């Protein structure tokens, strides 16, 4: 990814901040340890991108199973 070119394109289109994310299946390919490692690598990339270009990018990657489990717990807590 050429961040400089992306920012130029954003500026031409009047976009102040771009939300960057992974597409499905995100980082989950059936292996928890591999998903955790890939999520960390993606988040580290996103952190560098946001640090190098403050205010221009937002980024987050979650392991699908972790986010689904957290969502289920949250829903259970709200119904009690």
HTML snippet that shows the backbone in 3Dmol.js (N, CA, C, O; Angstrom):
<script src="https://3Dmol.org/build/3Dmol-min.js"></script>
<div id="view" style="width:600px;height:400px;position:relative"></div>
<script>
const pdb = `
ATOM      1  N   UNK A   1       0.838  -1.176   0.000  1.00  0.00           N
ATOM      2  CA  UNK A   1       0.000   0.000   0.000  1.00  0.00           C
ATOM      3  C   UNK A   1       0.882   1.237   0.000  1.00  0.00           C
ATOM      4  O   UNK A   1       1.779   1.369   0.833  1.00  0.00           O
ATOM      5  N   UNK A   2       0.630   2.125  -0.918  1.00  0.00           N
ATOM      6  CA  UNK A   2       1.352   3.387  -0.996  1.00  0.00           C
ATOM      7  C   UNK A   2       0.500   4.458  -0.324  1.00  0.00           C
ATOM      8  O   UNK A   2      -0.377   5.050  -0.954  1.00  0.00           O
ATOM      9  N   UNK A   3       0.763   4.702   0.963  1.00  0.00           N
ATOM     10  CA  UNK A   3      -0.051   5.630   1.746  1.00  0.00           C
ATOM     11  C   UNK A   3      -0.050   7.025   1.133  1.00  0.00           C
ATOM     12  O   UNK A   3      -1.071   7.713   1.147  1.00  0.00           O
ATOM     13  N   UNK A   4       1.076   7.438   0.602  1.00  0.00           N
ATOM     14  CA  UNK A   4       1.162   8.776   0.013  1.00  0.00           C
ATOM     15  C   UNK A   4       0.177   8.916  -1.150  1.00  0.00           C
ATOM     16  O   UNK A   4      -0.509   9.932  -1.262  1.00  0.00           O
ATOM     17  N   UNK A   5       0.104   7.900  -2.015  1.00  0.00           N
ATOM     18  CA  UNK A   5      -0.826   7.934  -3.147  1.00  0.00           C
ATOM     19  C   UNK A   5      -2.272   7.880  -2.666  1.00  0.00           C
ATOM     20  O   UNK A   5      -3.138   8.569  -3.204  1.00  0.00           O
ATOM     21  N   UNK A   6      -2.526   7.059  -1.653  1.00  0.00           N
ATOM     22  CA  UNK A   6      -3.883   6.966  -1.110  1.00  0.00           C
ATOM     23  C   UNK A   6      -4.325   8.312  -0.556  1.00  0.00           C
ATOM     24  O   UNK A   6      -5.457   8.736  -0.786  1.00  0.00           O
ATOM     25  N   UNK A   7      -3.442   8.986   0.171  1.00  0.00           N
ATOM     26  CA  UNK A   7      -3.778  10.302   0.732  1.00  0.00           C
ATOM     27  C   UNK A   7      -4.020  11.321  -0.374  1.00  0.00           C
ATOM     28  O   UNK A   7      -4.923  12.150  -0.260  1.00  0.00           O
ATOM     29  N   UNK A   8      -3.233  11.275  -1.435  1.00  0.00           N
ATOM     30  CA  UNK A   8      -3.466  12.171  -2.574  1.00  0.00           C
ATOM     31  C   UNK A   8      -4.853  11.930  -3.158  1.00  0.00           C
ATOM     32  O   UNK A   8      -5.586  12.878  -3.440  1.00  0.00           O
ATOM     33  N   UNK A   9      -5.210  10.660  -3.339  1.00  0.00           N
ATOM     34  CA  UNK A   9      -6.540  10.321  -3.874  1.00  0.00           C
ATOM     35  C   UNK A   9      -7.644  10.754  -2.912  1.00  0.00           C
ATOM     36  O   UNK A   9      -8.688  11.243  -3.343  1.00  0.00           O
ATOM     37  N   UNK A  10      -7.415  10.575  -1.611  1.00  0.00           N
ATOM     38  CA  UNK A  10      -8.388  11.013  -0.612  1.00  0.00           C
ATOM     39  C   UNK A  10      -8.593  12.520  -0.708  1.00  0.00           C
ATOM     40  O   UNK A  10      -9.727  12.998  -0.703  1.00  0.00           O
ATOM     41  N   UNK A  11      -7.494  13.265  -0.796  1.00  0.00           N
ATOM     42  CA  UNK A  11      -7.579  14.722  -0.875  1.00  0.00           C
ATOM     43  C   UNK A  11      -8.343  15.169  -2.124  1.00  0.00           C
ATOM     44  O   UNK A  11      -9.150  16.096  -2.060  1.00  0.00           O
ATOM     45  N   UNK A  12      -8.091  14.515  -3.246  1.00  0.00           N
ATOM     46  CA  UNK A  12      -8.799  14.846  -4.491  1.00  0.00           C
ATOM     47  C   UNK A  12     -10.292  14.592  -4.361  1.00  0.00           C
ATOM     48  O   UNK A  12     -11.102  15.269  -4.995  1.00  0.00           O
ATOM     49  N   UNK A  13     -10.654  13.613  -3.537  1.00  0.00           N
ATOM     50  CA  UNK A  13     -12.067  13.242  -3.382  1.00  0.00           C
ATOM     51  C   UNK A  13     -12.724  13.893  -2.169  1.00  0.00           C
ATOM     52  O   UNK A  13     -13.901  13.653  -1.902  1.00  0.00           O
ATOM     53  N   UNK A  14     -11.979  14.711  -1.437  1.00  0.00           N
ATOM     54  CA  UNK A  14     -12.532  15.389  -0.272  1.00  0.00           C
ATOM     55  C   UNK A  14     -12.727  14.477   0.930  1.00  0.00           C
ATOM     56  O   UNK A  14     -13.614  14.714   1.751  1.00  0.00           O
ATOM     57  N   UNK A  15     -11.912  13.443   1.040  1.00  0.00           N
ATOM     58  CA  UNK A  15     -12.015  12.491   2.158  1.00  0.00           C
ATOM     59  C   UNK A  15     -10.951  12.835   3.189  1.00  0.00           C
ATOM     60  O   UNK A  15      -9.757  12.832   2.891  1.00  0.00           O
ATOM     61  N   UNK A  16     -11.394  13.129   4.397  1.00  0.00           N
ATOM     62  CA  UNK A  16     -10.457  13.512   5.456  1.00  0.00           C
ATOM     63  C   UNK A  16      -9.817  12.291   6.107  1.00  0.00           C
ATOM     64  O   UNK A  16      -8.605  12.268   6.320  1.00  0.00           O
ATOM     65  N   UNK A  17     -10.619  11.276   6.424  1.00  0.00           N
ATOM     66  CA  UNK A  17     -10.128  10.097   7.131  1.00  0.00           C
ATOM     67  C   UNK A  17     -10.686   8.840   6.473  1.00  0.00           C
ATOM     68  O   UNK A  17     -11.877   8.766   6.170  1.00  0.00           O
ATOM     69  N   UNK A  18      -9.831   7.864   6.256  1.00  0.00           N
ATOM     70  CA  UNK A  18     -10.253   6.589   5.676  1.00  0.00           C
ATOM     71  C   UNK A  18     -10.269   5.518   6.757  1.00  0.00           C
ATOM     72  O   UNK A  18      -9.345   5.417   7.564  1.00  0.00           O
ATOM     73  N   UNK A  19     -11.327   4.726   6.762  1.00  0.00           N
ATOM     74  CA  UNK A  19     -11.424   3.583   7.668  1.00  0.00           C
ATOM     75  C   UNK A  19     -10.843   2.378   6.945  1.00  0.00           C
ATOM     76  O   UNK A  19     -11.349   1.971   5.899  1.00  0.00           O
ATOM     77  N   UNK A  20      -9.795   1.817   7.497  1.00  0.00           N
ATOM     78  CA  UNK A  20      -9.121   0.672   6.906  1.00  0.00           C
ATOM     79  C   UNK A  20      -9.468  -0.558   7.739  1.00  0.00           C
ATOM     80  O   UNK A  20      -9.427  -0.515   8.968  1.00  0.00           O
ATOM     81  N   UNK A  21      -9.808  -1.646   7.067  1.00  0.00           N
ATOM     82  CA  UNK A  21     -10.153  -2.877   7.773  1.00  0.00           C
ATOM     83  C   UNK A  21      -9.840  -4.064   6.884  1.00  0.00           C
ATOM     84  O   UNK A  21      -9.573  -3.905   5.693  1.00  0.00           O
ATOM     85  N   UNK A  22      -9.874  -5.240   7.459  1.00  0.00           N
ATOM     86  CA  UNK A  22      -9.708  -6.454   6.669  1.00  0.00           C
ATOM     87  C   UNK A  22     -11.080  -6.923   6.209  1.00  0.00           C
ATOM     88  O   UNK A  22     -12.091  -6.613   6.839  1.00  0.00           O
ATOM     89  N   UNK A  23     -11.114  -7.662   5.122  1.00  0.00           N
ATOM     90  CA  UNK A  23     -12.385  -8.193   4.624  1.00  0.00           C
ATOM     91  C   UNK A  23     -12.579  -9.609   5.155  1.00  0.00           C
ATOM     92  O   UNK A  23     -11.639 -10.238   5.641  1.00  0.00           O
ATOM     93  N   UNK A  24     -13.801 -10.093   5.055  1.00  0.00           N
ATOM     94  CA  UNK A  24     -14.085 -11.448   5.526  1.00  0.00           C
ATOM     95  C   UNK A  24     -13.282 -12.453   4.735  1.00  0.00           C
ATOM     96  O   UNK A  24     -13.204 -12.319   3.513  1.00  0.00           O
ATOM     97  N   UNK A  25     -12.695 -13.428   5.340  1.00  0.00           N
ATOM     98  CA  UNK A  25     -12.909 -13.848   6.719  1.00  0.00           C
ATOM     99  C   UNK A  25     -11.994 -13.164   7.721  1.00  0.00           C
ATOM    100  O   UNK A  25     -11.682 -13.735   8.765  1.00  0.00           O
ATOM    101  N   UNK A  26     -11.567 -11.967   7.421  1.00  0.00           N
ATOM    102  CA  UNK A  26     -10.689 -11.206   8.286  1.00  0.00           C
ATOM    103  C   UNK A  26      -9.398 -11.995   8.502  1.00  0.00           C
ATOM    104  O   UNK A  26      -8.682 -12.280   7.542  1.00  0.00           O
ATOM    105  N   UNK A  27      -9.097 -12.345   9.735  1.00  0.00           N
ATOM    106  CA  UNK A  27      -7.859 -13.083  10.007  1.00  0.00           C
ATOM    107  C   UNK A  27      -8.134 -14.531  10.415  1.00  0.00           C
ATOM    108  O   UNK A  27      -7.212 -15.252  10.797  1.00  0.00           O
ATOM    109  N   UNK A  28      -9.381 -14.952  10.338  1.00  0.00           N
ATOM    110  CA  UNK A  28      -9.763 -16.292  10.797  1.00  0.00           C
ATOM    111  C   UNK A  28      -9.782 -17.278   9.642  1.00  0.00           C
ATOM    112  O   UNK A  28     -10.566 -17.142   8.702  1.00  0.00           O
ATOM    113  N   UNK A  29      -8.904 -18.276   9.725  1.00  0.00           N
ATOM    114  CA  UNK A  29      -8.859 -19.343   8.733  1.00  0.00           C
ATOM    115  C   UNK A  29      -8.882 -20.699   9.415  1.00  0.00           C
ATOM    116  O   UNK A  29      -8.363 -21.679   8.880  1.00  0.00           O
ATOM    117  N   UNK A  30      -9.495 -20.759  10.618  1.00  0.00           N
ATOM    118  CA  UNK A  30      -9.655 -22.024  11.312  1.00  0.00           C
ATOM    119  C   UNK A  30      -8.616 -22.339  12.375  1.00  0.00           C
ATOM    120  O   UNK A  30      -8.659 -23.410  12.981  1.00  0.00           O
ATOM    121  N   UNK A  31      -7.682 -21.424  12.613  1.00  0.00           N
ATOM    122  CA  UNK A  31      -6.610 -21.684  13.576  1.00  0.00           C
ATOM    123  C   UNK A  31      -6.493 -20.479  14.507  1.00  0.00           C
ATOM    124  O   UNK A  31      -6.123 -19.387  14.074  1.00  0.00           O
ATOM    125  N   UNK A  32      -6.813 -20.682  15.797  1.00  0.00           N
ATOM    126  CA  UNK A  32      -6.796 -19.573  16.759  1.00  0.00           C
ATOM    127  C   UNK A  32      -5.436 -18.899  16.872  1.00  0.00           C
ATOM    128  O   UNK A  32      -5.351 -17.671  16.872  1.00  0.00           O
ATOM    129  N   UNK A  33      -4.371 -19.691  16.969  1.00  0.00           N
ATOM    130  CA  UNK A  33      -3.039 -19.102  17.134  1.00  0.00           C
ATOM    131  C   UNK A  33      -2.634 -18.297  15.900  1.00  0.00           C
ATOM    132  O   UNK A  33      -2.087 -17.201  16.018  1.00  0.00           O
ATOM    133  N   UNK A  34      -2.905 -18.845  14.724  1.00  0.00           N
ATOM    134  CA  UNK A  34      -2.570 -18.127  13.488  1.00  0.00           C
ATOM    135  C   UNK A  34      -3.407 -16.855  13.377  1.00  0.00           C
ATOM    136  O   UNK A  34      -2.901 -15.818  12.948  1.00  0.00           O
ATOM    137  N   UNK A  35      -4.674 -16.925  13.756  1.00  0.00           N
ATOM    138  CA  UNK A  35      -5.547 -15.752  13.697  1.00  0.00           C
ATOM    139  C   UNK A  35      -5.052 -14.672  14.644  1.00  0.00           C
ATOM    140  O   UNK A  35      -5.044 -13.493  14.291  1.00  0.00           O
ATOM    141  N   UNK A  36      -4.641 -15.061  15.836  1.00  0.00           N
ATOM    142  CA  UNK A  36      -4.120 -14.099  16.814  1.00  0.00           C
ATOM    143  C   UNK A  36      -2.867 -13.413  16.261  1.00  0.00           C
ATOM    144  O   UNK A  36      -2.717 -12.196  16.371  1.00  0.00           O
ATOM    145  N   UNK A  37      -1.973 -14.203  15.669  1.00  0.00           N
ATOM    146  CA  UNK A  37      -0.724 -13.659  15.120  1.00  0.00           C
ATOM    147  C   UNK A  37      -1.022 -12.707  13.958  1.00  0.00           C
ATOM    148  O   UNK A  37      -0.459 -11.615  13.892  1.00  0.00           O
ATOM    149  N   UNK A  38      -1.904 -13.117  13.046  1.00  0.00           N
ATOM    150  CA  UNK A  38      -2.226 -12.277  11.905  1.00  0.00           C
ATOM    151  C   UNK A  38      -2.950 -11.003  12.333  1.00  0.00           C
ATOM    152  O   UNK A  38      -2.701  -9.935  11.772  1.00  0.00           O
ATOM    153  N   UNK A  39      -3.842 -11.101  13.321  1.00  0.00           N
ATOM    154  CA  UNK A  39      -4.525  -9.915  13.836  1.00  0.00           C
ATOM    155  C   UNK A  39      -3.523  -8.926  14.415  1.00  0.00           C
ATOM    156  O   UNK A  39      -3.642  -7.717  14.214  1.00  0.00           O
ATOM    157  N   UNK A  40      -2.530  -9.451  15.138  1.00  0.00           N
ATOM    158  CA  UNK A  40      -1.501  -8.571  15.706  1.00  0.00           C
ATOM    159  C   UNK A  40      -0.703  -7.893  14.597  1.00  0.00           C
ATOM    160  O   UNK A  40      -0.426  -6.696  14.676  1.00  0.00           O
ATOM    161  N   UNK A  41      -0.329  -8.657  13.557  1.00  0.00           N
ATOM    162  CA  UNK A  41       0.428  -8.072  12.445  1.00  0.00           C
ATOM    163  C   UNK A  41      -0.397  -6.988  11.742  1.00  0.00           C
ATOM    164  O   UNK A  41       0.127  -5.924  11.412  1.00  0.00           O
ATOM    165  N   UNK A  42      -1.675  -7.259  11.517  1.00  0.00           N
ATOM    166  CA  UNK A  42      -2.549  -6.270  10.878  1.00  0.00           C
ATOM    167  C   UNK A  42      -2.687  -5.029  11.753  1.00  0.00           C
ATOM    168  O   UNK A  42      -2.615  -3.907  11.252  1.00  0.00           O
ATOM    169  N   UNK A  43      -2.883  -5.220  13.052  1.00  0.00           N
ATOM    170  CA  UNK A  43      -3.029  -4.082  13.962  1.00  0.00           C
ATOM    171  C   UNK A  43      -1.736  -3.287  14.065  1.00  0.00           C
ATOM    172  O   UNK A  43      -1.774  -2.060  14.167  1.00  0.00           O
ATOM    173  N   UNK A  44      -0.587  -3.967  14.038  1.00  0.00           N
ATOM    174  CA  UNK A  44       0.696  -3.257  14.058  1.00  0.00           C
ATOM    175  C   UNK A  44       0.842  -2.405  12.799  1.00  0.00           C
ATOM    176  O   UNK A  44       1.297  -1.263  12.866  1.00  0.00           O
ATOM    177  N   UNK A  45       0.452  -2.966  11.649  1.00  0.00           N
ATOM    178  CA  UNK A  45       0.481  -2.202  10.397  1.00  0.00           C
ATOM    179  C   UNK A  45      -0.422  -0.976  10.513  1.00  0.00           C
ATOM    180  O   UNK A  45      -0.019   0.133  10.164  1.00  0.00           O
ATOM    181  N   UNK A  46      -1.645  -1.181  11.005  1.00  0.00           N
ATOM    182  CA  UNK A  46      -2.588  -0.081  11.169  1.00  0.00           C
ATOM    183  C   UNK A  46      -2.061   0.978  12.124  1.00  0.00           C
ATOM    184  O   UNK A  46      -2.219   2.173  11.876  1.00  0.00           O
ATOM    185  N   UNK A  47      -1.438   0.549  13.210  1.00  0.00           N
ATOM    186  CA  UNK A  47      -0.879   1.499  14.189  1.00  0.00           C
ATOM    187  C   UNK A  47       0.219   2.341  13.552  1.00  0.00           C
ATOM    188  O   UNK A  47       0.281   3.551  13.769  1.00  0.00           O
ATOM    189  N   UNK A  48       1.086   1.705  12.767  1.00  0.00           N
ATOM    190  CA  UNK A  48       2.143   2.464  12.080  1.00  0.00           C
ATOM    191  C   UNK A  48       1.537   3.455  11.085  1.00  0.00           C
ATOM    192  O   UNK A  48       1.969   4.604  10.991  1.00  0.00           O
ATOM    193  N   UNK A  49       0.538   2.992  10.353  1.00  0.00           N
ATOM    194  CA  UNK A  49      -0.120   3.848   9.368  1.00  0.00           C
ATOM    195  C   UNK A  49      -0.741   5.074  10.040  1.00  0.00           C
ATOM    196  O   UNK A  49      -0.589   6.195   9.556  1.00  0.00           O
ATOM    197  N   UNK A  50      -1.439   4.855  11.154  1.00  0.00           N
ATOM    198  CA  UNK A  50      -2.068   5.966  11.866  1.00  0.00           C
ATOM    199  C   UNK A  50      -1.024   6.884  12.494  1.00  0.00           C
ATOM    200  O   UNK A  50      -1.207   8.101  12.531  1.00  0.00           O
ATOM    201  N   UNK A  51       0.066   6.309  12.986  1.00  0.00           N
ATOM    202  CA  UNK A  51       1.128   7.111  13.594  1.00  0.00           C
ATOM    203  C   UNK A  51       1.850   7.960  12.544  1.00  0.00           C
ATOM    204  O   UNK A  51       2.179   9.121  12.787  1.00  0.00           O
ATOM    205  N   UNK A  52       2.090   7.366  11.382  1.00  0.00           N
ATOM    206  CA  UNK A  52       2.795   8.086  10.313  1.00  0.00           C
ATOM    207  C   UNK A  52       1.930   9.151   9.652  1.00  0.00           C
ATOM    208  O   UNK A  52       2.452  10.106   9.077  1.00  0.00           O
ATOM    209  N   UNK A  53       0.592   8.989   9.732  1.00  0.00           N
ATOM    210  CA  UNK A  53      -0.338   9.909   9.059  1.00  0.00           C
ATOM    211  C   UNK A  53      -1.491  10.245  10.004  1.00  0.00           C
ATOM    212  O   UNK A  53      -2.626   9.833   9.764  1.00  0.00           O
ATOM    213  N   UNK A  54      -1.211  10.995  11.083  1.00  0.00           N
ATOM    214  CA  UNK A  54      -2.236  11.284  12.099  1.00  0.00           C
ATOM    215  C   UNK A  54      -3.521  11.875  11.498  1.00  0.00           C
ATOM    216  O   UNK A  54      -3.490  12.809  10.698  1.00  0.00           O
ATOM    217  N   UNK A  55      -4.636  11.294  11.916  1.00  0.00           N
ATOM    218  CA  UNK A  55      -5.930  11.796  11.502  1.00  0.00           C
ATOM    219  C   UNK A  55      -6.405  11.339  10.132  1.00  0.00           C
ATOM    220  O   UNK A  55      -7.553  11.590   9.766  1.00  0.00           O
ATOM    221  N   UNK A  56      -5.554  10.678   9.373  1.00  0.00           N
ATOM    222  CA  UNK A  56      -5.918  10.301   8.007  1.00  0.00           C
ATOM    223  C   UNK A  56      -6.481   8.882   7.903  1.00  0.00           C
ATOM    224  O   UNK A  56      -7.246   8.584   6.985  1.00  0.00           O
ATOM    225  N   UNK A  57      -6.108   8.013   8.833  1.00  0.00           N
ATOM    226  CA  UNK A  57      -6.550   6.624   8.773  1.00  0.00           C
ATOM    227  C   UNK A  57      -7.042   6.158  10.138  1.00  0.00           C
ATOM    228  O   UNK A  57      -6.514   6.562  11.174  1.00  0.00           O
ATOM    229  N   UNK A  58      -8.059   5.302  10.124  1.00  0.00           N
ATOM    230  CA  UNK A  58      -8.522   4.601  11.320  1.00  0.00           C
ATOM    231  C   UNK A  58      -8.473   3.113  10.982  1.00  0.00           C
ATOM    232  O   UNK A  58      -8.792   2.727   9.858  1.00  0.00           O
ATOM    233  N   UNK A  59      -8.080   2.280  11.934  1.00  0.00           N
ATOM    234  CA  UNK A  59      -7.869   0.870  11.634  1.00  0.00           C
ATOM    235  C   UNK A  59      -8.090   0.001  12.857  1.00  0.00           C
ATOM    236  O   UNK A  59      -7.722   0.380  13.969  1.00  0.00           O
ATOM    237  N   UNK A  60      -8.694  -1.170  12.654  1.00  0.00           N
ATOM    238  CA  UNK A  60      -8.829  -2.165  13.713  1.00  0.00           C
ATOM    239  C   UNK A  60      -9.133  -3.517  13.087  1.00  0.00           C
ATOM    240  O   UNK A  60      -9.940  -3.624  12.164  1.00  0.00           O
ATOM    241  N   UNK A  61      -8.475  -4.543  13.603  1.00  0.00           N
ATOM    242  CA  UNK A  61      -8.770  -5.908  13.199  1.00  0.00           C
ATOM    243  C   UNK A  61      -8.990  -6.732  14.451  1.00  0.00           C
ATOM    244  O   UNK A  61      -8.173  -6.702  15.371  1.00  0.00           O
ATOM    245  N   UNK A  62     -10.084  -7.466  14.491  1.00  0.00           N
ATOM    246  CA  UNK A  62     -10.372  -8.385  15.589  1.00  0.00           C
ATOM    247  C   UNK A  62     -10.460  -9.797  15.045  1.00  0.00           C
ATOM    248  O   UNK A  62     -10.883 -10.009  13.909  1.00  0.00           O
ATOM    249  N   UNK A  63     -10.063 -10.755  15.853  1.00  0.00           N
ATOM    250  CA  UNK A  63     -10.315 -12.149  15.472  1.00  0.00           C
ATOM    251  C   UNK A  63     -11.815 -12.353  15.539  1.00  0.00           C
ATOM    252  O   UNK A  63     -12.442 -11.981  16.532  1.00  0.00           O
ATOM    253  N   UNK A  64     -12.398 -12.928  14.518  1.00  0.00           N
ATOM    254  CA  UNK A  64     -13.850 -13.102  14.434  1.00  0.00           C
ATOM    255  C   UNK A  64     -14.388 -13.836  15.655  1.00  0.00           C
ATOM    256  O   UNK A  64     -15.377 -13.399  16.243  1.00  0.00           O
ATOM    257  N   UNK A  65     -13.763 -14.937  16.047  1.00  0.00           N
ATOM    258  CA  UNK A  65     -14.272 -15.696  17.176  1.00  0.00           C
ATOM    259  C   UNK A  65     -14.230 -14.880  18.454  1.00  0.00           C
ATOM    260  O   UNK A  65     -15.144 -14.971  19.274  1.00  0.00           O
ATOM    261  N   UNK A  66     -13.187 -14.085  18.640  1.00  0.00           N
ATOM    262  CA  UNK A  66     -13.082 -13.257  19.832  1.00  0.00           C
ATOM    263  C   UNK A  66     -14.176 -12.198  19.844  1.00  0.00           C
ATOM    264  O   UNK A  66     -14.824 -11.986  20.869  1.00  0.00           O
ATOM    265  N   UNK A  67     -14.386 -11.536  18.718  1.00  0.00           N
ATOM    266  CA  UNK A  67     -15.401 -10.494  18.684  1.00  0.00           C
ATOM    267  C   UNK A  67     -16.796 -11.081  18.825  1.00  0.00           C
ATOM    268  O   UNK A  67     -17.654 -10.470  19.463  1.00  0.00           O
ATOM    269  N   UNK A  68     -17.046 -12.251  18.244  1.00  0.00           N
ATOM    270  CA  UNK A  68     -18.350 -12.893  18.384  1.00  0.00           C
ATOM    271  C   UNK A  68     -18.583 -13.319  19.834  1.00  0.00           C
ATOM    272  O   UNK A  68     -19.687 -13.160  20.356  1.00  0.00           O
ATOM    273  N   UNK A  69     -17.566 -13.852  20.479  1.00  0.00           N
ATOM    274  CA  UNK A  69     -17.694 -14.262  21.874  1.00  0.00           C
ATOM    275  C   UNK A  69     -17.954 -13.055  22.763  1.00  0.00           C
ATOM    276  O   UNK A  69     -18.780 -13.117  23.674  1.00  0.00           O
ATOM    277  N   UNK A  70     -17.253 -11.960  22.503  1.00  0.00           N
ATOM    278  CA  UNK A  70     -17.456 -10.741  23.286  1.00  0.00           C
ATOM    279  C   UNK A  70     -18.866 -10.209  23.078  1.00  0.00           C
ATOM    280  O   UNK A  70     -19.509  -9.755  24.024  1.00  0.00           O
ATOM    281  N   UNK A  71     -19.341 -10.263  21.853  1.00  0.00           N
ATOM    282  CA  UNK A  71     -20.690  -9.795  21.550  1.00  0.00           C
ATOM    283  C   UNK A  71     -21.729 -10.656  22.268  1.00  0.00           C
ATOM    284  O   UNK A  71     -22.697 -10.134  22.822  1.00  0.00           O
ATOM    285  N   UNK A  72     -21.528 -11.967  22.257  1.00  0.00           N
ATOM    286  CA  UNK A  72     -22.460 -12.878  22.933  1.00  0.00           C
ATOM    287  C   UNK A  72     -22.471 -12.617  24.432  1.00  0.00           C
ATOM    288  O   UNK A  72     -23.533 -12.615  25.054  1.00  0.00           O
ATOM    289  N   UNK A  73     -21.305 -12.398  25.014  1.00  0.00           N
ATOM    290  CA  UNK A  73     -21.227 -12.103  26.448  1.00  0.00           C
ATOM    291  C   UNK A  73     -21.937 -10.794  26.761  1.00  0.00           C
ATOM    292  O   UNK A  73     -22.661 -10.693  27.751  1.00  0.00           O
ATOM    293  N   UNK A  74     -21.726  -9.800  25.918  1.00  0.00           N
ATOM    294  CA  UNK A  74     -22.358  -8.507  26.116  1.00  0.00           C
ATOM    295  C   UNK A  74     -23.878  -8.645  26.055  1.00  0.00           C
ATOM    296  O   UNK A  74     -24.590  -8.086  26.889  1.00  0.00           O
ATOM    297  N   UNK A  75     -24.368  -9.383  25.075  1.00  0.00           N
ATOM    298  CA  UNK A  75     -25.810  -9.578  24.943  1.00  0.00           C
ATOM    299  C   UNK A  75     -26.376 -10.326  26.149  1.00  0.00           C
ATOM    300  O   UNK A  75     -27.465 -10.000  26.621  1.00  0.00           O
ATOM    301  N   UNK A  76     -25.651 -11.321  26.651  1.00  0.00           N
ATOM    302  CA  UNK A  76     -26.088 -12.069  27.820  1.00  0.00           C
ATOM    303  C   UNK A  76     -26.142 -11.155  29.035  1.00  0.00           C
ATOM    304  O   UNK A  76     -27.098 -11.213  29.808  1.00  0.00           O
ATOM    305  N   UNK A  77     -25.141 -10.320  29.212  1.00  0.00           N
ATOM    306  CA  UNK A  77     -25.088  -9.419  30.359  1.00  0.00           C
ATOM    307  C   UNK A  77     -26.244  -8.427  30.312  1.00  0.00           C
ATOM    308  O   UNK A  77     -26.796  -8.083  31.357  1.00  0.00           O
ATOM    309  N   UNK A  78     -26.619  -7.963  29.133  1.00  0.00           N
ATOM    310  CA  UNK A  78     -27.696  -6.980  29.022  1.00  0.00           C
ATOM    311  C   UNK A  78     -29.064  -7.591  29.333  1.00  0.00           C
ATOM    312  O   UNK A  78     -29.980  -6.886  29.756  1.00  0.00           O
ATOM    313  N   UNK A  79     -29.201  -8.893  29.123  1.00  0.00           N
ATOM    314  CA  UNK A  79     -30.514  -9.515  29.320  1.00  0.00           C
ATOM    315  C   UNK A  79     -30.720 -10.032  30.746  1.00  0.00           C
ATOM    316  O   UNK A  79     -31.810 -10.490  31.087  1.00  0.00           O
ATOM    317  N   UNK A  80     -29.704  -9.961  31.558  1.00  0.00           N
ATOM    318  CA  UNK A  80     -29.824 -10.451  32.943  1.00  0.00           C
ATOM    319  C   UNK A  80     -30.321  -9.384  33.865  1.00  0.00           C
ATOM    320  O   UNK A  80     -30.479  -9.626  35.061  1.00  0.00           O
TER     321      UNK A  80
END
`;
const viewer = $3Dmol.createViewer("view");
viewer.addModel(pdb, "pdb");
viewer.setStyle({}, {cartoon: {color: "spectrum"}});
viewer.zoomTo();
viewer.render();
</script>
